[in-house]
């Protein structure tokens, strides 16, 4: 008996079933909607949508569908809602996927500031309770994204809090120089999201 086309499970060009492709499209659409909600200040609605995406992704057999943009958005939403420990968690998860994500390093620094310096636990270097961790995360963000004005601003502010006025001023000046160059060339700089 020949194996008919009806009996075959249809697959797309990558070998995945059509239902996986639809699920990815649905996830992408939902993530875009969550970004729109975030941009409009509807943080709770965006968080509900992102949590649904996250939980649907983590309960499937292919949890490798969790993406850096999803984790960064979850972190930013929690930060905006002042859930700093949750924001820290999702930024740490982001670094597990992409250790070179400057935005996650910057955001962890912000979270640690809000949590009081260090703290938060975890295995990404946030287990000591001092502001050296905050400084280190901001410095790492600058090393990874040397044109990220927000990282210079954050580091300068942190250095001021520590009393290192001269280094803070030079760091702030470097950020301002980048900002002026970005402004005159028409490019934008990173803004604090979490």
N, C-alpha and C positions, 0 to 999 in steps of 0.2 A: 504494500500500500504506500503510495508516494506521500511525501511530507508536503502538504499543501500550504499555500501562502496564508490561508485562514488560520492554520494551526501555529504559525510562527508568531512570536511576539515581535511586533514592529520595534525597530531600533533606529535611533538617529545615527548620523555619521560618526559620532564618537563611541558608538556601541552601547550607549545608555538608552534605557527605555524611554518612550515618549512621556511617561508620567514624571520621570525625573526632570526632563526638560521643562515641563509645565510647572513643576514645583519650583525650579530655579527661577523661572520667569515670574511666578507669583511672589517669590521672596524678593526679587529685585524690585518689583512694582511696590510691594509693601514697604521696603526700605526707602524708596524714593518718597512715598507718602509720609513716612515717619520723618524724613528730613524736612519736608514742607511744614509739617506740624511743629517741628523743633524751631524752624525759622520764624514761624508765626507766634512763637511763645506758648504753644499748646503742649507744654512739657508732659503733663500727665497722660494725654492722649497718645503722644508719640511714644512714651515709655510703655504703655499698654501694648501698642503695636510691636515695638521692638522686643518686648518680653515674649510675645507670642511667636515671633520669628525665632528668637533664641531658643525657647523651649521646644518648638517644633523641630528645630535643627538638632538639638542635643538629644532628643528622644528617638531620632531615626538612627538607622545603623550607620549612616555616613555622617558622623558629627564633624567631619573635616570640612563641611560646608559653612562652618562659622567663619566669618570673614573679619578682617581688620576694621573695615568701615562700620560693620554692625557693632563690634566691641567698642570702638571709639564713640559711636553715637550713644550707646548705652551708658558709657562712662560720662559723657557730656550731659546727658539728661539727668543722671543721678547727681552730678555736680550742681547743676542748676537748681535741683530740688533739695540741695544741701544734704544729700545722702553721701557724705564724703567717703565713708568706708566702702560703700558699694561702688562708687566711682573709682576708687583705688583698685578694687578687685578687678573691674573690667579693664582698666588700663594695664594691670599686671597680666591679665589673660592675653591682651593684645601683644605684649612683649614676648609672651611664650610663642605666639605665632610669628612675630616679626621683631626680633631683638633690636633691629635698626630703625624702628619707628620713632622718629624724633618727637612727633606729637604725643605719643604715649609717655615718653620720658618727661616732657614738659608738663603734661597733665598730672603725672605722679608727683612732681614737685609741688604743683598747686594743691593737690589733695593733702600732701603731707603738711603744707603750711596751715591749711584749714584744720587739720587734725592735731596741730600743735608741735610740729617739728619732725619727728621720725615716726615711730609707732606704726601700727597697722599690720604688723606681722607679714607673713608671706616669704617667698623664697627669691625675691627679686632684689634683695638688698635693703629692705625697709624695716629690719627688725631692731635697730638701735634707735633710741629715743633722743635724737639730737638733730639740730638743724644742718649738720654737715651732709646728711642725706638729701635734704632739699637742694642745697647748693650743688651737690654732685649730679642730681637729676637735671637741673637747669644747664649745667656745664656740658653734660652728655648731649642734651638737645641741641646745643650750639655746635658741638663737634659733628653731630649727624646732619644738621641743617644750618650751615653757617650764615644763611641769609634770613633766618627766622627772627624777625625783629622782636616778637613777643618773648622769645627766650632770653634775649639780651635785657629786655625790660624787667623780666621776672628775676633774672640773676642779679641785676643792679639793685632791685628792691630788697632782695634777700641779703645781699652784702651790706646794704645800709642798716638793715635790722641787726646784723651781726656787729656793726660799728666799723666796718672796713670802708670808710668814706672814699678814700682815694681810688681804690679798685672799683668801687661802685660807680664813681663818676666816669672813669675811663670806659667801663662796660656800657654805661648809659650812653656815652658819646659815640661809641662804636655802633650801638643800636640806632641812634639818631642819624648817623651817617648813612646807614643802610636804608632807613626810612626815607630820608631825603632822596636817595638814589632811586628807591622804588617809586616814590611819588612822582619824581620827574620823568621816569621811564614808563609810568602808567601801570605798573604791577602793584599788586596788593601784598600786604604782609599778613602773617598769621595773627589771629586774635584769640584771646583767652576763651577757651570753651570748657575746659576741665582737664 
